[in-house]
Amino acid sequence: SALNRVEDHREAEDAATKLINLFPGQEIGFVELGNALMSQGKNEEAYNAMRYGMNTINGSLGIAVQYGLACRRAGHVEEAQNMAEQLRRALGEKAADIEGALKEMETGTDGSALV
């Protein structure tokens, strides 16, 4: 959202939470919530929110990427590496489009990987 882009992450968190509460099937709400939480260093909260998003919306690439990043940043290293492996298999050659995020999931290298 525009709030995340202008680095008003607290307001972005509030707006995304409201969106999810109103429309729990909206992928963008979860993606923006993940961005907002991780940008504030609330990595365990992001992990829990993205895990919930993964269970709520099946087949969302955006939520899967956010989930993998949240796993890594919250210290769930093996879970993050497993998500990266699943994404690489599912995407094949198109995995190159999210290489920065995948690399962070696998190795923990910071690379502005939020989507």
ABEGO torsion letter per residue (X at the ends): XAAAAAGBAAAAAAAAAAAAAABAABAAAAAAAAAAAAAAGBAAAAAAAAAAAAAABBGBAAAAAAAAAAAAAAGBAAAAAAAAAAAAAAAEAAAAAAAAAAAAAAAGBBAGABX
